[in-house]
Amino acid sequence: DFGALNNRLTGSFDYFWRKTKNMVGPGVELPAILGATVPSTNNTDLTTFGWELSIGWRDKVGELGYGVKLNISDNQTRIDKYPNPTNSLSKYMAGELTGDIYGYTTIGIAKTQEEMDAHIASLPKGGQTAIGSKWEAGDIMYADINGDGKIDNGSNTLDDMGDLKKIGNNTPRFRTGITLDAQWKGFDFNAHFQGAGKSSFFINGPTVYAFSGSQWGNVLTNLVKDRYIDAETAATLGIPANENPNASYPRLSYGGNDNNYRASTYWLRDGSYLRLKTLEIGYTLPKAIVNKMRFNKIRVFFIGTNLLTFAKFKEWDPEMGSTNGEKYPLAKTFTLGLTVNI
């Protein structure tokens, strides 16, 4: 903790390290002949480590008083022990951070059938058959990361993950808070911003996986409007096929066709954001006027919440994180008020 310049400049820095032993974790893998879900047990050790920085400035120039305060914090959690002898990507792994995201790397959407056929031909050891079938124009093309001539997840383990790789982490990092305040001749102002400097998450569920299997409740979302239009869909709608070759989203599919819905960089989004969480502006009437009215204090004010949001991904509220987008966003609120003290 420190203070300088007659405490106009203040701040603090904290570093923490916490060890947790015997946390309840997923049960150890047992043969399917068990016929039941393996119960969770106290089988996990982990370490959480991080830091927090706070720095502020407060001063007065004439009748204007003002202050600025910045808070930044960061933390991560590492698994120290967990019974996962195969290092399966579906479970905790000793030495790995929680929140790590593994997925395929995508090349893009095939604009024509010829482009898709050429991509499949470049994978002579199996193409993309391990993760889908009936690959057509409008489907996603996946990258052969390990160069074995096919697209798959290997044994789905850290030592044999096929074409999977670590593509992000869903733990919000560099959480930030900024507070600004000022006072001048009865007026007062306070604004608080909050955000996260780094975070990754998938957009998923029926909001983007249109008509895949039983997920068919999203036809009115904005995400559907910018999809590739294949020949079958075009015939149904009575419009030319391939009308949207530069679409941002793959073609619609139905009946369990999951070609385009694998965990991949295609559906990964940057979850960083900065939001004006609260804004308050007030005015306190002069004491002489208030006393004549036989009151002690009269203040009028305006309070707004969630007024502005700066984010790279704008389809839904960034504070939702990894979700299917079906939740209501945080509401903007506007409040006008009057405080009277007798």
TACOR-V237131 format. One line per field, one symbol per residue. ss: DSSP state (h for helix, s for strand, l for the rest). phi: phi as a letter, one per 40 degrees, with the letter a starting at -180 (. if undefined). psi: psi as a letter, one per 30 degrees, with the letter a starting at -180 (. if undefined). A space follows every 50 residues. Layout:
# TACOR-V237131
ss: ???
phi: ???
psi: ???
This chain:
# TACOR-V237131
ss: lsssllllsssssssssssssssssllllllhhhllllllssssssssss sssssssssssllssssssssssssssssssllllllsllllllllslls sssslsssslllhhhhhhhhhlllllsllllllllllllsssllllllls llllllsllllllsssssslllssssssssssssllssssssssssssls ssslhhhllllsllsllllllhhhhlslllhhhhhhhlllllllllllsl lllllllllllllslllsssllssssssssssssllhhhhhhllllssss sssssssssssllllllhhhllslllllllllsssssssssl
phi: .aaaffgcbbaabbbbabbbbfccbdcccbdccdgaccccbcbbbabbba aabbaabbaabgccbaabbbbbbaabbbccaacbccfcccbdbdgcccgc bbaccbcicccbccccccccccbccifbccbiafcbdgccbbccccgcga babfcfbccabfccacbiacccbfcbbbbbaaaafgcbaabbbbabcaab accagccbccfcgccbbbcccccccbccbccccccccgbccfcbcbccbc ccaaggcbdbbccaccbcbcccabbccabbbbabcddccccccgbcabbb abbbbfcbbbacbbcadcccgcacgcccccccbbbbabbbbc
psi: klklhhgeklllkkkljkkkkhlklklkklkffeglkklkligkklkkka lkkkklkklkjbgjklkkkkkklkllkkkekkiiffhkfflkkkflkkfk kkllkkeakjfleeeeeeeeffifgfbgffgalhklkflkkkkieggggl jlgbghlefigbglljfakgjklhkkkkkkllkjhfkkkkkkklakfkkk lkkaafefikgjbgjhggfglffffhlkjleeeeeefhlklhfifhlfkl lkllhgjgeggkjlfegkljgklkkjekkkklkkkkeeeeefghlekkkk lkkkkhekkjkejgelkfffbjlggflklkkkkkkklkkjk.
